[in-house]
Amino acid sequence: MNLDSVFINNEKWIKEKLAVDSNYFENLGKGQKPELLYIGCSDSRVTAEDLMGLGPGEVFVHRNIANMVVGTDANGMSVVNYAVTHLKVNHVVVCGHYACGGVKAAMQSADLGVLNGWLRNIRDVYRMHHDELNAIECEEKKYDRLVELNVKEQCVNLIKTAAVQKAYRERELKVHGWVFDVHTGKLIDLKIDFEKYLKDIMEIYHLD
């Protein structure tokens, strides 16, 4: 890739935006008020705004390997807190995708160096659901199912946080789990039962 082309594309993009709306960038500079926090994978094939048909200012985005929500990840927790507490989003989405390299790597018996600690969180998801996953003979379908289960567990991790619990009480914030099918382009709603998960974990994870 010739990086000079990036700046040429940028100039073209600016002209295209101004041709439609001469105040486009002036309005962008006034601030943001997104309704949605999107937590997705860093995979270069999965671009958050594009797959949802949204534009600048409409979605607050956080991406990491395999769309994880880890309580000890200061970066991720800061994003959640800022989006929920200060931007006051009303929806938080965890979006995984099929053919996820991070999920596949977590299922391999290999030492991946610095990635080991991060992927251990996905291996924990496998451990919690190993009976179901081990019953799936097709490796590709097993990966796909682990992608879905991982999304659900990351939604549960979100529900454990004080910021999400408080926002639910104050304005009925909702947590959603989606999967993007890279083979078809389809966005799939896993229909996470937010209230059920919240009720199930409140005895242990209730935070005032």
MOGI-V750846 format. One record per residue. N is the residue number from 0. PHI is phi in radians with two decimals (999 if undefined). OMEGA is omega in degrees with one decimal (NA if undefined). BURIAL is + if it has 16 or more other ideal C-beta (glycine too) atoms within 10 Angstrom, else -. Layout:
[[N	PHI	OMEGA	BURIAL] [N	PHI	OMEGA	BURIAL]]
This chain:
[[0	999	174.6	-] [1	-1.57	-175.2	-] [2	-1.16	176.3	-] [3	-1.07	-179.5	-] [4	-1.17	178.4	-] [5	-1.09	-178.8	-] [6	-1.26	174.5	-] [7	-1.15	177.5	-] [8	-1.09	179.5	-] [9	-1.10	178.7	-] [10	-1.10	177.8	-] [11	-1.11	179.9	-] [12	-1.09	178.7	-] [13	-1.04	-179.1	-] [14	-1.10	-179.7	-] [15	-1.13	-180.0	-] [16	-1.17	-178.8	-] [17	-1.21	178.1	-] [18	-1.17	179.0	-] [19	-1.51	-176.9	-] [20	-2.54	-176.9	-] [21	-1.16	179.7	-] [22	-1.80	-173.2	-] [23	-0.94	-175.3	-] [24	-1.35	174.6	-] [25	-1.09	178.8	-] [26	-1.20	176.9	-] [27	-1.05	-177.6	-] [28	-1.23	-178.6	-] [29	-1.36	178.1	-] [30	2.19	-177.7	-] [31	-2.28	173.9	-] [32	-2.55	-178.4	-] [33	-1.25	177.1	+] [34	-1.59	-167.2	-] [35	-2.34	167.3	+] [36	-1.80	-179.5	+] [37	-1.93	175.9	+] [38	-1.95	-174.3	+] [39	-2.28	-179.2	+] [40	-1.50	179.0	+] [41	-1.33	-178.9	-] [42	-0.85	-174.7	+] [43	-1.19	-179.8	-] [44	-1.48	-172.6	-] [45	-2.00	-178.9	+] [46	-1.77	-168.3	-] [47	-0.96	-175.3	+] [48	-1.09	-177.1	-] [49	-1.08	-174.3	-] [50	-1.23	177.6	+] [51	-1.71	-178.4	+] [52	1.20	-179.1	-] [53	-1.93	-177.6	+] [54	-2.11	179.4	-] [55	-0.97	177.7	-] [56	1.55	-175.8	-] [57	-1.72	-178.0	-] [58	-2.54	175.5	+] [59	-1.62	-168.1	+] [60	-2.08	170.7	+] [61	-2.29	-178.9	+] [62	-2.29	174.2	+] [63	-2.66	-179.7	+] [64	-1.13	175.6	+] [65	1.19	172.5	+] [66	0.80	-176.0	+] [67	-1.58	171.1	+] [68	-2.12	-172.9	+] [69	-2.02	-174.8	+] [70	-1.05	-179.2	-] [71	-1.62	179.0	-] [72	-1.53	-175.7	-] [73	-1.07	179.3	-] [74	-1.11	-178.8	-] [75	-1.08	-179.1	+] [76	-1.17	176.2	-] [77	-1.15	177.7	-] [78	-1.09	179.6	+] [79	-1.04	-178.2	+] [80	-1.11	-178.9	-] [81	-1.13	-177.7	-] [82	-1.16	-175.0	+] [83	-1.39	-173.5	+] [84	-1.49	-174.2	-] [85	-1.77	176.6	-] [86	-1.39	177.5	-] [87	1.00	172.7	-] [88	-1.11	-179.7	+] [89	-1.83	179.0	-] [90	-2.41	173.1	-] [91	-2.13	-177.7	+] [92	-2.02	165.7	+] [93	-1.80	-176.4	+] [94	-2.11	173.0	+] [95	-1.63	176.9	+] [96	-2.64	175.8	+] [97	-1.17	-176.1	+] [98	1.10	-179.9	+] [99	-1.37	-178.7	+] [100	-1.11	179.8	-] [101	-1.15	178.4	+] [102	-1.15	179.5	+] [103	-1.12	-179.9	+] [104	-1.11	-178.8	+] [105	-1.16	-179.0	+] [106	-1.53	-179.6	+] [107	-1.61	176.5	-] [108	-1.53	-176.5	-] [109	-2.55	175.4	-] [110	-1.48	-176.6	-] [111	-1.88	173.5	-] [112	1.11	-175.0	-] [113	-1.09	179.1	-] [114	-1.29	-174.9	-] [115	-0.96	-177.1	-] [116	-1.09	-179.4	-] [117	-1.24	-177.6	+] [118	-1.22	177.3	+] [119	-1.03	178.3	-] [120	-1.12	177.2	+] [121	-1.28	177.7	+] [122	-1.11	175.4	-] [123	-1.12	176.3	-] [124	-1.09	177.4	+] [125	-1.05	-179.3	+] [126	-1.06	-178.4	-] [127	-1.20	-175.4	-] [128	-2.15	-171.0	+] [129	-1.15	179.8	-] [130	-1.09	178.6	-] [131	-1.12	-176.0	-] [132	-1.21	-178.7	+] [133	-1.21	177.7	-] [134	-1.41	179.5	-] [135	-1.59	-175.1	-] [136	-1.35	-179.8	-] [137	-1.30	-176.4	-] [138	-1.08	-179.1	-] [139	-1.13	178.5	-] [140	-1.19	176.6	-] [141	-1.14	176.5	+] [142	-1.05	-179.0	+] [143	-1.06	-178.9	+] [144	-1.18	177.4	+] [145	-1.15	174.7	+] [146	-0.99	-179.4	+] [147	-1.14	-179.7	+] [148	-1.14	177.9	+] [149	-1.13	176.6	+] [150	-1.03	-179.2	+] [151	-1.06	-179.5	+] [152	-1.18	177.4	+] [153	-1.23	173.5	+] [154	-1.12	176.7	+] [155	-1.06	178.3	+] [156	-1.06	176.3	+] [157	-1.13	-177.5	+] [158	-1.13	178.5	+] [159	-1.26	-172.7	+] [160	-1.40	-179.2	+] [161	-1.11	-176.9	-] [162	-1.08	-179.3	+] [163	-1.20	179.4	+] [164	-1.08	179.5	+] [165	-1.14	-179.4	-] [166	-1.16	176.9	+] [167	-1.14	-180.0	+] [168	-1.17	-174.5	-] [169	-1.41	-174.2	-] [170	-2.51	176.6	-] [171	1.03	172.1	-] [172	-0.94	-179.5	+] [173	-2.10	175.5	+] [174	-1.94	-176.8	+] [175	-2.22	175.3	+] [176	-2.09	-178.7	+] [177	-2.16	171.5	+] [178	-2.29	176.5	+] [179	-1.72	178.0	+] [180	-1.55	-176.6	-] [181	-1.20	-178.7	-] [182	-1.43	-176.9	-] [183	-2.16	-176.3	-] [184	1.49	-175.0	-] [185	-1.39	175.1	-] [186	-1.71	-173.7	-] [187	-1.96	176.8	+] [188	-1.54	179.7	-] [189	-1.36	176.2	+] [190	0.94	177.1	-] [191	-1.11	177.7	+] [192	-1.47	-173.4	-] [193	-0.99	-176.1	+] [194	-1.10	179.9	-] [195	-1.14	179.1	-] [196	-1.07	179.6	+] [197	-1.06	179.7	+] [198	-1.09	-177.3	-] [199	-1.13	-174.2	-] [200	-1.76	-171.8	-] [201	-1.11	-179.5	-] [202	-1.05	-177.5	-] [203	-1.74	-171.1	-] [204	-1.85	179.0	-] [205	-1.12	-179.2	-] [206	-2.22	178.8	-] [207	-1.36	NA	-]]
